[in-house]
């Protein structure tokens, strides 16, 4: 033997009982670390915690480690939810708990895996002097020490999958990762991804009550709900608002609601000096963005509406924004709204707008906002051309711009206009204060096909009121007259017939003062419509007759044909089907020659009704069936319903009550879809349906 002694040794002259000698701890002395921060109360996250636990149980059954990644917006409660779940696992995982803040948002930059591994090894009992020098050796020792332990690990605020991967323990441990970024890279490691959304109103109110710990939520429920809605369901925001109120027990919730209602101050109000701050949390996410992504974030903060497509982002940036949008989405600063569309969380939208104000010049903000407005104006104009190519007779002021794509059919164009209507209305409202009033009236004008076909009457009224104000600010009398006449048609749909007549007569006065004979002649038709709706059929007929004569003489045969169509409608109302048939037939021919297939189909419906009233059933069916086919193809729900109603009457005349009932019911559905369920037409159809159902209940 060599005589060399390995390990600790003691030299002593005498040894007595009661002496205990322990060796110095070697690598991994078996101590269990318990490093998780304390959990905080959470509300309405049972479904999320249940999903995490089901994944863990499945991993345990299959004999491997469980790895989860919880992502979401800063302040949405990622760490709180994850901690609550991990703390509940302590009895099953006696090997300990490791915790590391990976510092993705730290001003000093994310923590390196080598540094974190060193801390983990020391927590597991490895003396500092025995921690290996290289990251590969540290990772190998870490996996060895955890191979037989039942351990939970929380890697909080991770930046990338590459930062996380060396920190995954061995054996059958549970590892949870939280991040503001989605981490698809961890899927190759068998990761279960959970994305947290803000709380719903009820859960947010419950959280507010827990923070306040008094009776203010119970005694002021309406104010409590308003408060959490202004916090947009973000748990951090609710906690901050609650903490500020808790410090002032006599203050009513109304005071905080009032403070948060001022949008430009909302983020400042959601802060506690020296502690939690919603704006600061969002600042950290923003500071971690690449420069191009950060600029897109700022510019999207200028977007007037709540939701937008990828084309809008490219228009704002004046460059392809597809990849940058994905980065914003991965950073959880944008919410995927489906179908290549995105939206901001309400508080994030305020933050992005504040960053645009701070980091973009006034000129650059104005230019980007105009590009966004031009995107909507150009795309709406394209949709208008597809649905109603005869409508646009006045200029549109936009330059080269990115436009949205949609199916170039009337149905596809109308669907795009309807889907984007909230954004289009937001642009109309924003245009005049932003310094480009011409966009307001031109965009209102471009919405005419949507308003006419799908009857969004309240938006019709609001758009043309703002468009009129913009035209008057510009001193553009032609534009003002367009807003008055088109807006007046919306008032007729709303049942405000006197108001519509006032608008039409005001336009007539402007045209007459300008010496614009054609414009004045067109108002004859509009004024006739108002008189007809007011029940003044003689006055309506006289105005229509004047329009039918004056408009072709002024060079507008199509408008003259529309006047003849309206004359036919009045004649039917007065019980003069032969006169109605003559006017409807003349209108039909002229409108087809003008390429106006929509109004030609309306004339065919009137002609079919006139034939029906005259007892010419075969002729009526031919005209009505042709009109129905055309109108269905143009997505013109209201006019389709009128054609169906007439065909149902025809079926009744032929003794076909079942066919009549089916057509009446379809017409009712279309009236309801067009927002006309309570119109006189719909009420008349409902009466016929009830009569037929009583006669044949089976």
LOZAKOL-761013 format. One record per residue (C-alpha): residue number from 1; x, y, z. Coordinates in steps of 0.5 Angstrom, whole numbers, plus 500, padded with zeros to 3 digits. Layout:
// residues N
@n:NUM u:X v:Y w:Z
...
//
This chain:
// residues 698
@n:1 u:500 v:500 w:500
@n:2 u:502 v:507 w:499
@n:3 u:501 v:510 w:505
@n:4 u:497 v:516 w:502
@n:5 u:491 v:518 w:506
@n:6 u:485 v:520 w:501
@n:7 u:479 v:524 w:504
@n:8 u:479 v:528 w:511
@n:9 u:483 v:526 w:516
@n:10 u:484 v:528 w:524
@n:11 u:490 v:527 w:528
@n:12 u:489 v:527 w:535
@n:13 u:493 v:524 w:542
@n:14 u:487 v:521 w:545
@n:15 u:479 v:520 w:542
@n:16 u:474 v:520 w:547
@n:17 u:466 v:518 w:546
@n:18 u:461 v:523 w:544
@n:19 u:466 v:525 w:538
@n:20 u:462 v:526 w:531
@n:21 u:466 v:527 w:525
@n:22 u:463 v:529 w:518
@n:23 u:466 v:529 w:512
@n:24 u:466 v:536 w:508
@n:25 u:460 v:536 w:503
@n:26 u:462 v:533 w:496
@n:27 u:459 v:535 w:489
@n:28 u:451 v:534 w:491
@n:29 u:451 v:533 w:498
@n:30 u:443 v:531 w:498
@n:31 u:441 v:538 w:501
@n:32 u:434 v:540 w:498
@n:33 u:433 v:547 w:496
@n:34 u:426 v:551 w:496
@n:35 u:427 v:557 w:492
@n:36 u:421 v:558 w:489
@n:37 u:418 v:565 w:491
@n:38 u:411 v:565 w:495
@n:39 u:405 v:565 w:491
@n:40 u:400 v:570 w:491
@n:41 u:392 v:570 w:490
@n:42 u:390 v:569 w:483
@n:43 u:383 v:568 w:480
@n:44 u:379 v:564 w:475
@n:45 u:385 v:560 w:473
@n:46 u:383 v:553 w:474
@n:47 u:383 v:551 w:467
@n:48 u:390 v:553 w:466
@n:49 u:392 v:550 w:472
@n:50 u:388 v:544 w:470
@n:51 u:392 v:544 w:463
@n:52 u:398 v:544 w:466
@n:53 u:397 v:539 w:471
@n:54 u:394 v:534 w:466
@n:55 u:401 v:535 w:462
@n:56 u:405 v:533 w:468
@n:57 u:401 v:527 w:469
@n:58 u:401 v:525 w:462
@n:59 u:409 v:526 w:462
@n:60 u:409 v:522 w:469
@n:61 u:405 v:516 w:466
@n:62 u:410 v:516 w:460
@n:63 u:416 v:516 w:464
@n:64 u:419 v:522 w:462
@n:65 u:420 v:529 w:465
@n:66 u:415 v:535 w:464
@n:67 u:416 v:541 w:461
@n:68 u:411 v:547 w:460
@n:69 u:412 v:554 w:457
@n:70 u:407 v:559 w:460
@n:71 u:407 v:566 w:455
@n:72 u:403 v:572 w:455
@n:73 u:403 v:579 w:456
@n:74 u:407 v:583 w:461
@n:75 u:403 v:583 w:467
@n:76 u:398 v:578 w:465
@n:77 u:400 v:573 w:471
@n:78 u:404 v:568 w:468
@n:79 u:409 v:567 w:474
@n:80 u:403 v:568 w:479
@n:81 u:399 v:562 w:475
@n:82 u:406 v:558 w:475
@n:83 u:408 v:559 w:482
@n:84 u:401 v:557 w:484
@n:85 u:401 v:550 w:480
@n:86 u:408 v:549 w:482
@n:87 u:407 v:550 w:490
@n:88 u:401 v:545 w:490
@n:89 u:406 v:540 w:487
@n:90 u:411 v:540 w:493
@n:91 u:409 v:534 w:497
@n:92 u:410 v:530 w:490
@n:93 u:417 v:533 w:489
@n:94 u:421 v:532 w:495
@n:95 u:427 v:533 w:491
@n:96 u:427 v:541 w:492
@n:97 u:425 v:547 w:488
@n:98 u:430 v:551 w:484
@n:99 u:428 v:558 w:481
@n:100 u:432 v:563 w:477
@n:101 u:430 v:570 w:474
@n:102 u:433 v:569 w:467
@n:103 u:432 v:577 w:466
@n:104 u:430 v:577 w:459
@n:105 u:427 v:584 w:460
@n:106 u:433 v:586 w:465
@n:107 u:437 v:593 w:463
@n:108 u:443 v:589 w:464
@n:109 u:441 v:583 w:459
@n:110 u:439 v:576 w:460
@n:111 u:442 v:572 w:465
@n:112 u:447 v:567 w:462
@n:113 u:446 v:559 w:462
@n:114 u:453 v:558 w:465
@n:115 u:451 v:563 w:471
@n:116 u:445 v:560 w:472
@n:117 u:448 v:553 w:472
@n:118 u:453 v:555 w:477
@n:119 u:447 v:558 w:482
@n:120 u:443 v:551 w:481
@n:121 u:449 v:547 w:483
@n:122 u:451 v:551 w:489
@n:123 u:444 v:550 w:491
@n:124 u:444 v:543 w:490
@n:125 u:450 v:542 w:495
@n:126 u:456 v:543 w:490
@n:127 u:461 v:547 w:493
@n:128 u:463 v:554 w:489
@n:129 u:470 v:551 w:489
@n:130 u:468 v:545 w:485
@n:131 u:463 v:548 w:480
@n:132 u:466 v:546 w:473
@n:133 u:469 v:551 w:469
@n:134 u:465 v:550 w:462
@n:135 u:458 v:551 w:461
@n:136 u:458 v:544 w:458
@n:137 u:461 v:541 w:464
@n:138 u:456 v:544 w:469
@n:139 u:450 v:542 w:465
@n:140 u:453 v:535 w:465
@n:141 u:454 v:535 w:473
@n:142 u:447 v:538 w:473
@n:143 u:443 v:533 w:470
@n:144 u:447 v:528 w:474
@n:145 u:445 v:531 w:480
@n:146 u:438 v:531 w:478
@n:147 u:437 v:525 w:475
@n:148 u:434 v:521 w:481
@n:149 u:431 v:527 w:484
@n:150 u:424 v:529 w:484
@n:151 u:425 v:536 w:483
@n:152 u:421 v:542 w:480
@n:153 u:424 v:548 w:477
@n:154 u:422 v:555 w:475
@n:155 u:425 v:559 w:469
@n:156 u:422 v:566 w:470
@n:157 u:422 v:571 w:464
@n:158 u:426 v:567 w:459
@n:159 u:429 v:570 w:453
@n:160 u:430 v:564 w:448
@n:161 u:429 v:557 w:448
@n:162 u:437 v:557 w:447
@n:163 u:437 v:560 w:454
@n:164 u:433 v:555 w:457
@n:165 u:435 v:548 w:454
@n:166 u:442 v:548 w:458
@n:167 u:438 v:549 w:465
@n:168 u:433 v:543 w:464
@n:169 u:434 v:538 w:469
@n:170 u:435 v:530 w:468
@n:171 u:430 v:525 w:471
@n:172 u:423 v:526 w:472
@n:173 u:423 v:533 w:474
@n:174 u:418 v:538 w:472
@n:175 u:420 v:545 w:469
@n:176 u:416 v:551 w:468
@n:177 u:418 v:557 w:463
@n:178 u:415 v:563 w:463
@n:179 u:416 v:568 w:458
@n:180 u:413 v:574 w:454
@n:181 u:415 v:571 w:448
@n:182 u:412 v:565 w:445
@n:183 u:417 v:559 w:445
@n:184 u:416 v:554 w:439
@n:185 u:423 v:552 w:439
@n:186 u:422 v:548 w:446
@n:187 u:417 v:544 w:442
@n:188 u:422 v:539 w:440
@n:189 u:424 v:538 w:447
@n:190 u:417 v:536 w:449
@n:191 u:414 v:542 w:451
@n:192 u:407 v:544 w:453
@n:193 u:405 v:551 w:451
@n:194 u:400 v:555 w:455
@n:195 u:398 v:562 w:453
@n:196 u:395 v:566 w:458
@n:197 u:390 v:571 w:456
@n:198 u:387 v:577 w:461
@n:199 u:382 v:576 w:466
@n:200 u:374 v:576 w:464
@n:201 u:370 v:581 w:467
@n:202 u:367 v:577 w:473
@n:203 u:374 v:574 w:475
@n:204 u:377 v:581 w:475
@n:205 u:372 v:584 w:479
@n:206 u:373 v:578 w:484
@n:207 u:381 v:580 w:484
@n:208 u:379 v:587 w:485
@n:209 u:375 v:585 w:491
@n:210 u:381 v:581 w:494
@n:211 u:386 v:586 w:493
@n:212 u:381 v:591 w:497
@n:213 u:379 v:587 w:502
@n:214 u:373 v:591 w:504
@n:215 u:366 v:592 w:502
@n:216 u:367 v:597 w:496
@n:217 u:366 v:592 w:491
@n:218 u:360 v:589 w:494
@n:219 u:357 v:596 w:495
@n:220 u:359 v:599 w:488
@n:221 u:359 v:593 w:483
@n:222 u:357 v:598 w:477
@n:223 u:363 v:602 w:478
@n:224 u:368 v:596 w:480
@n:225 u:366 v:593 w:473
@n:226 u:367 v:599 w:470
@n:227 u:374 v:600 w:473
@n:228 u:376 v:593 w:471
@n:229 u:374 v:594 w:464
@n:230 u:379 v:600 w:464
@n:231 u:384 v:595 w:466
@n:232 u:382 v:591 w:460
@n:233 u:383 v:585 w:465
@n:234 u:390 v:585 w:466
@n:235 u:391 v:582 w:473
@n:236 u:397 v:587 w:474
@n:237 u:393 v:593 w:472
@n:238 u:387 v:591 w:477
@n:239 u:392 v:590 w:483
@n:240 u:395 v:596 w:482
@n:241 u:389 v:600 w:481
@n:242 u:386 v:596 w:487
@n:243 u:393 v:597 w:491
@n:244 u:392 v:605 w:490
@n:245 u:385 v:604 w:493
@n:246 u:387 v:600 w:498
@n:247 u:391 v:606 w:501
@n:248 u:385 v:610 w:501
@n:249 u:380 v:606 w:504
@n:250 u:375 v:612 w:504
@n:251 u:376 v:613 w:497
@n:252 u:370 v:611 w:492
@n:253 u:371 v:607 w:486
@n:254 u:368 v:612 w:482
@n:255 u:375 v:616 w:483
@n:256 u:379 v:611 w:480
@n:257 u:374 v:610 w:474
@n:258 u:374 v:617 w:473
@n:259 u:382 v:617 w:473
@n:260 u:383 v:611 w:468
@n:261 u:377 v:614 w:463
@n:262 u:382 v:619 w:461
@n:263 u:386 v:615 w:456
@n:264 u:392 v:619 w:455
@n:265 u:393 v:618 w:463
@n:266 u:391 v:611 w:464
@n:267 u:398 v:608 w:464
@n:268 u:400 v:613 w:469
@n:269 u:395 v:612 w:473
@n:270 u:396 v:605 w:473
@n:271 u:403 v:606 w:477
@n:272 u:405 v:605 w:485
@n:273 u:411 v:610 w:486
@n:274 u:417 v:605 w:487
@n:275 u:413 v:599 w:486
@n:276 u:409 v:596 w:480
@n:277 u:408 v:600 w:474
@n:278 u:404 v:597 w:468
@n:279 u:407 v:602 w:463
@n:280 u:414 v:600 w:466
@n:281 u:412 v:593 w:465
@n:282 u:410 v:594 w:458
@n:283 u:417 v:599 w:457
@n:284 u:421 v:592 w:458
@n:285 u:418 v:589 w:453
@n:286 u:418 v:594 w:448
@n:287 u:426 v:595 w:450
@n:288 u:427 v:588 w:448
@n:289 u:425 v:589 w:441
@n:290 u:429 v:590 w:435
@n:291 u:429 v:597 w:432
@n:292 u:425 v:595 w:426
@n:293 u:420 v:591 w:430
@n:294 u:420 v:597 w:435
@n:295 u:418 v:602 w:430
@n:296 u:412 v:598 w:427
@n:297 u:410 v:597 w:434
@n:298 u:410 v:605 w:435
@n:299 u:406 v:606 w:428
@n:300 u:401 v:601 w:429
@n:301 u:399 v:605 w:436
@n:302 u:397 v:610 w:431
@n:303 u:392 v:606 w:428
@n:304 u:385 v:609 w:429
@n:305 u:381 v:602 w:430
@n:306 u:382 v:596 w:434
@n:307 u:384 v:590 w:429
@n:308 u:387 v:590 w:423
@n:309 u:390 v:586 w:418
@n:310 u:397 v:585 w:415
@n:311 u:396 v:590 w:409
@n:312 u:395 v:595 w:414
@n:313 u:402 v:594 w:418
@n:314 u:405 v:594 w:411
@n:315 u:402 v:601 w:409
@n:316 u:404 v:604 w:416
@n:317 u:411 v:602 w:415
@n:318 u:411 v:603 w:407
@n:319 u:415 v:596 w:407
@n:320 u:413 v:589 w:408
@n:321 u:411 v:588 w:415
@n:322 u:410 v:580 w:415
@n:323 u:416 v:578 w:419
@n:324 u:416 v:584 w:424
@n:325 u:408 v:582 w:425
@n:326 u:410 v:575 w:427
@n:327 u:416 v:578 w:432
@n:328 u:411 v:582 w:435
@n:329 u:406 v:577 w:436
@n:330 u:411 v:572 w:439
@n:331 u:413 v:578 w:444
@n:332 u:406 v:577 w:446
@n:333 u:405 v:585 w:444
@n:334 u:400 v:583 w:439
@n:335 u:394 v:578 w:439
@n:336 u:392 v:574 w:433
@n:337 u:385 v:575 w:431
@n:338 u:385 v:570 w:426
@n:339 u:385 v:570 w:418
@n:340 u:391 v:574 w:418
@n:341 u:389 v:579 w:423
@n:342 u:391 v:582 w:429
@n:343 u:389 v:587 w:435
@n:344 u:392 v:590 w:441
@n:345 u:391 v:589 w:448
@n:346 u:387 v:596 w:450
@n:347 u:393 v:598 w:455
@n:348 u:398 v:596 w:450
@n:349 u:395 v:600 w:445
@n:350 u:396 v:606 w:449
@n:351 u:403 v:604 w:450
@n:352 u:404 v:604 w:443
@n:353 u:401 v:610 w:442
@n:354 u:405 v:613 w:447
@n:355 u:411 v:611 w:444
@n:356 u:409 v:614 w:437
@n:357 u:408 v:620 w:441
@n:358 u:415 v:620 w:444
@n:359 u:420 v:617 w:439
@n:360 u:417 v:619 w:432
@n:361 u:417 v:626 w:430
@n:362 u:410 v:629 w:428
@n:363 u:412 v:629 w:421
@n:364 u:413 v:622 w:421
@n:365 u:407 v:620 w:425
@n:366 u:402 v:624 w:420
@n:367 u:405 v:621 w:414
@n:368 u:404 v:614 w:417
@n:369 u:397 v:616 w:419
@n:370 u:396 v:618 w:412
@n:371 u:398 v:612 w:409
@n:372 u:394 v:608 w:414
@n:373 u:388 v:612 w:412
@n:374 u:390 v:612 w:404
@n:375 u:390 v:604 w:405
@n:376 u:383 v:604 w:407
@n:377 u:381 v:609 w:402
@n:378 u:384 v:606 w:396
@n:379 u:381 v:599 w:398
@n:380 u:374 v:601 w:400
@n:381 u:374 v:605 w:393
@n:382 u:376 v:598 w:389
@n:383 u:371 v:595 w:393
@n:384 u:366 v:600 w:391
@n:385 u:368 v:599 w:384
@n:386 u:367 v:592 w:384
@n:387 u:360 v:592 w:387
@n:388 u:357 v:599 w:384
@n:389 u:362 v:601 w:378
@n:390 u:357 v:607 w:376
@n:391 u:357 v:610 w:383
@n:392 u:364 v:614 w:383
@n:393 u:363 v:620 w:380
@n:394 u:368 v:624 w:384
@n:395 u:376 v:624 w:385
@n:396 u:379 v:620 w:391
@n:397 u:385 v:623 w:393
@n:398 u:390 v:618 w:395
@n:399 u:397 v:616 w:392
@n:400 u:401 v:609 w:391
@n:401 u:399 v:605 w:397
@n:402 u:399 v:598 w:400
@n:403 u:391 v:595 w:399
@n:404 u:388 v:589 w:402
@n:405 u:386 v:583 w:398
@n:406 u:379 v:580 w:398
@n:407 u:375 v:576 w:393
@n:408 u:374 v:581 w:387
@n:409 u:366 v:579 w:387
@n:410 u:361 v:583 w:390
@n:411 u:360 v:578 w:395
@n:412 u:367 v:579 w:397
@n:413 u:368 v:586 w:396
@n:414 u:362 v:587 w:401
@n:415 u:364 v:582 w:406
@n:416 u:371 v:586 w:406
@n:417 u:367 v:593 w:407
@n:418 u:363 v:590 w:413
@n:419 u:369 v:587 w:416
@n:420 u:373 v:593 w:416
@n:421 u:367 v:598 w:418
@n:422 u:369 v:599 w:425
@n:423 u:376 v:601 w:422
@n:424 u:373 v:605 w:416
@n:425 u:369 v:609 w:421
@n:426 u:375 v:610 w:426
@n:427 u:379 v:613 w:420
@n:428 u:373 v:618 w:418
@n:429 u:372 v:620 w:425
@n:430 u:380 v:621 w:425
@n:431 u:381 v:624 w:418
@n:432 u:379 v:631 w:420
@n:433 u:382 v:633 w:426
@n:434 u:389 v:629 w:423
@n:435 u:389 v:634 w:418
@n:436 u:386 v:631 w:411
@n:437 u:379 v:632 w:411
@n:438 u:378 v:630 w:404
@n:439 u:379 v:623 w:406
@n:440 u:373 v:623 w:411
@n:441 u:368 v:625 w:406
@n:442 u:371 v:621 w:400
@n:443 u:371 v:615 w:405
@n:444 u:364 v:616 w:407
@n:445 u:362 v:616 w:399
@n:446 u:366 v:610 w:398
@n:447 u:362 v:606 w:403
@n:448 u:355 v:607 w:399
@n:449 u:355 v:600 w:396
@n:450 u:355 v:597 w:403
@n:451 u:350 v:602 w:406
@n:452 u:345 v:601 w:401
@n:453 u:346 v:593 w:400
@n:454 u:347 v:592 w:408
@n:455 u:343 v:597 w:411
@n:456 u:348 v:599 w:417
@n:457 u:344 v:606 w:418
@n:458 u:347 v:608 w:424
@n:459 u:354 v:608 w:421
@n:460 u:351 v:611 w:415
@n:461 u:348 v:617 w:418
@n:462 u:355 v:618 w:422
@n:463 u:359 v:617 w:416
@n:464 u:356 v:622 w:412
@n:465 u:355 v:627 w:418
@n:466 u:362 v:627 w:419
@n:467 u:363 v:627 w:411
@n:468 u:359 v:633 w:411
@n:469 u:363 v:637 w:416
@n:470 u:369 v:635 w:412
@n:471 u:367 v:638 w:406
@n:472 u:364 v:644 w:409
@n:473 u:371 v:645 w:412
@n:474 u:374 v:645 w:405
@n:475 u:369 v:649 w:402
@n:476 u:368 v:644 w:397
@n:477 u:360 v:645 w:395
@n:478 u:360 v:639 w:390
@n:479 u:362 v:634 w:396
@n:480 u:358 v:637 w:401
@n:481 u:352 v:636 w:396
@n:482 u:354 v:629 w:395
@n:483 u:354 v:628 w:403
@n:484 u:347 v:631 w:403
@n:485 u:344 v:627 w:398
@n:486 u:347 v:620 w:400
@n:487 u:346 v:622 w:407
@n:488 u:339 v:624 w:406
@n:489 u:338 v:617 w:403
@n:490 u:340 v:614 w:410
@n:491 u:336 v:618 w:413
@n:492 u:330 v:615 w:409
@n:493 u:332 v:608 w:411
@n:494 u:332 v:610 w:419
@n:495 u:325 v:613 w:418
@n:496 u:327 v:620 w:419
@n:497 u:323 v:623 w:412
@n:498 u:323 v:630 w:414
@n:499 u:330 v:630 w:416
@n:500 u:332 v:627 w:409
@n:501 u:327 v:632 w:405
@n:502 u:331 v:638 w:409
@n:503 u:338 v:635 w:407
@n:504 u:335 v:634 w:399
@n:505 u:332 v:641 w:399
@n:506 u:339 v:644 w:402
@n:507 u:343 v:640 w:396
@n:508 u:338 v:643 w:391
@n:509 u:339 v:650 w:394
@n:510 u:346 v:649 w:393
@n:511 u:346 v:647 w:386
@n:512 u:341 v:652 w:384
@n:513 u:346 v:657 w:386
@n:514 u:352 v:654 w:383
@n:515 u:348 v:654 w:376
@n:516 u:349 v:646 w:376
@n:517 u:343 v:644 w:372
@n:518 u:345 v:637 w:373
@n:519 u:346 v:637 w:380
@n:520 u:339 v:640 w:381
@n:521 u:335 v:635 w:377
@n:522 u:338 v:629 w:381
@n:523 u:335 v:632 w:387
@n:524 u:328 v:632 w:384
@n:525 u:329 v:625 w:384
@n:526 u:331 v:625 w:392
@n:527 u:326 v:630 w:394
@n:528 u:321 v:625 w:390
@n:529 u:323 v:619 w:395
@n:530 u:322 v:623 w:401
@n:531 u:315 v:625 w:399
@n:532 u:313 v:618 w:397
@n:533 u:316 v:616 w:404
@n:534 u:311 v:621 w:407
@n:535 u:305 v:619 w:404
@n:536 u:305 v:625 w:399
@n:537 u:304 v:620 w:393
@n:538 u:302 v:626 w:388
@n:539 u:308 v:630 w:390
@n:540 u:312 v:625 w:389
@n:541 u:310 v:623 w:382
@n:542 u:310 v:630 w:380
@n:543 u:318 v:631 w:382
@n:544 u:319 v:624 w:379
@n:545 u:316 v:626 w:372
@n:546 u:320 v:632 w:372
@n:547 u:327 v:628 w:374
@n:548 u:325 v:623 w:368
@n:549 u:325 v:629 w:363
@n:550 u:330 v:633 w:366
@n:551 u:336 v:628 w:367
@n:552 u:337 v:625 w:360
@n:553 u:336 v:632 w:357
@n:554 u:342 v:634 w:362
@n:555 u:346 v:628 w:360
@n:556 u:345 v:623 w:365
@n:557 u:340 v:617 w:362
@n:558 u:342 v:613 w:368
@n:559 u:339 v:618 w:373
@n:560 u:333 v:619 w:369
@n:561 u:332 v:611 w:368
@n:562 u:332 v:611 w:376
@n:563 u:327 v:617 w:376
@n:564 u:322 v:612 w:371
@n:565 u:323 v:606 w:376
@n:566 u:321 v:611 w:382
@n:567 u:315 v:613 w:378
@n:568 u:313 v:605 w:377
@n:569 u:313 v:604 w:384
@n:570 u:309 v:610 w:386
@n:571 u:304 v:608 w:380
@n:572 u:304 v:601 w:384
@n:573 u:302 v:604 w:390
@n:574 u:297 v:608 w:387
@n:575 u:294 v:602 w:384
@n:576 u:296 v:603 w:377
@n:577 u:299 v:597 w:375
@n:578 u:299 v:598 w:367
@n:579 u:302 v:605 w:368
@n:580 u:307 v:602 w:373
@n:581 u:309 v:596 w:368
@n:582 u:310 v:602 w:362
@n:583 u:315 v:606 w:367
@n:584 u:318 v:600 w:370
@n:585 u:320 v:597 w:363
@n:586 u:323 v:603 w:360
@n:587 u:327 v:604 w:366
@n:588 u:329 v:596 w:366
@n:589 u:332 v:597 w:358
@n:590 u:335 v:604 w:360
@n:591 u:339 v:601 w:366
@n:592 u:341 v:595 w:362
@n:593 u:344 v:600 w:357
@n:594 u:348 v:604 w:362
@n:595 u:351 v:597 w:365
@n:596 u:347 v:598 w:372
@n:597 u:345 v:591 w:373
@n:598 u:343 v:592 w:380
@n:599 u:338 v:597 w:379
@n:600 u:336 v:594 w:372
@n:601 u:334 v:588 w:377
@n:602 u:330 v:592 w:382
@n:603 u:326 v:595 w:375
@n:604 u:325 v:588 w:373
@n:605 u:322 v:586 w:380
@n:606 u:317 v:592 w:380
@n:607 u:315 v:590 w:373
@n:608 u:314 v:583 w:375
@n:609 u:310 v:586 w:381
@n:610 u:306 v:590 w:376
@n:611 u:305 v:584 w:371
@n:612 u:302 v:580 w:378
@n:613 u:297 v:585 w:379
@n:614 u:295 v:585 w:372
@n:615 u:294 v:577 w:373
@n:616 u:300 v:576 w:368
@n:617 u:303 v:570 w:372
@n:618 u:307 v:567 w:367
@n:619 u:310 v:574 w:365
@n:620 u:311 v:576 w:372
@n:621 u:314 v:569 w:374
@n:622 u:319 v:570 w:368
@n:623 u:321 v:578 w:371
@n:624 u:321 v:576 w:378
@n:625 u:326 v:570 w:377
@n:626 u:331 v:573 w:373
@n:627 u:331 v:579 w:378
@n:628 u:332 v:574 w:384
@n:629 u:338 v:571 w:380
@n:630 u:341 v:577 w:379
@n:631 u:340 v:580 w:386
@n:632 u:342 v:574 w:389
@n:633 u:349 v:574 w:386
@n:634 u:350 v:581 w:388
@n:635 u:349 v:580 w:395
@n:636 u:343 v:585 w:395
@n:637 u:339 v:582 w:401
@n:638 u:334 v:587 w:402
@n:639 u:332 v:587 w:394
@n:640 u:333 v:580 w:394
@n:641 u:327 v:579 w:400
@n:642 u:323 v:584 w:396
@n:643 u:323 v:579 w:390
@n:644 u:322 v:573 w:394
@n:645 u:316 v:576 w:397
@n:646 u:313 v:578 w:390
@n:647 u:314 v:570 w:388
@n:648 u:311 v:568 w:394
@n:649 u:305 v:572 w:392
@n:650 u:305 v:569 w:386
@n:651 u:305 v:562 w:389
@n:652 u:299 v:564 w:393
@n:653 u:296 v:566 w:387
@n:654 u:297 v:559 w:383
@n:655 u:295 v:555 w:389
@n:656 u:302 v:553 w:392
@n:657 u:301 v:555 w:399
@n:658 u:307 v:551 w:401
@n:659 u:312 v:554 w:396
@n:660 u:309 v:561 w:398
@n:661 u:311 v:560 w:405
@n:662 u:318 v:557 w:404
@n:663 u:319 v:564 w:400
@n:664 u:316 v:568 w:405
@n:665 u:320 v:565 w:411
@n:666 u:326 v:566 w:407
@n:667 u:324 v:573 w:405
@n:668 u:323 v:575 w:413
@n:669 u:330 v:572 w:414
@n:670 u:333 v:577 w:409
@n:671 u:330 v:583 w:412
@n:672 u:332 v:581 w:419
@n:673 u:339 v:580 w:416
@n:674 u:339 v:587 w:413
@n:675 u:337 v:590 w:419
@n:676 u:330 v:591 w:417
@n:677 u:326 v:586 w:421
@n:678 u:321 v:591 w:423
@n:679 u:320 v:595 w:417
@n:680 u:313 v:595 w:414
@n:681 u:315 v:590 w:408
@n:682 u:317 v:585 w:414
@n:683 u:311 v:586 w:418
@n:684 u:307 v:585 w:412
@n:685 u:310 v:578 w:410
@n:686 u:310 v:576 w:417
@n:687 u:302 v:577 w:417
@n:688 u:302 v:573 w:411
@n:689 u:306 v:567 w:414
@n:690 u:302 v:567 w:420
@n:691 u:296 v:567 w:416
@n:692 u:298 v:561 w:412
@n:693 u:301 v:557 w:418
@n:694 u:294 v:558 w:421
@n:695 u:291 v:555 w:414
@n:696 u:296 v:549 w:414
@n:697 u:299 v:548 w:421
@n:698 u:302 v:541 w:418
//
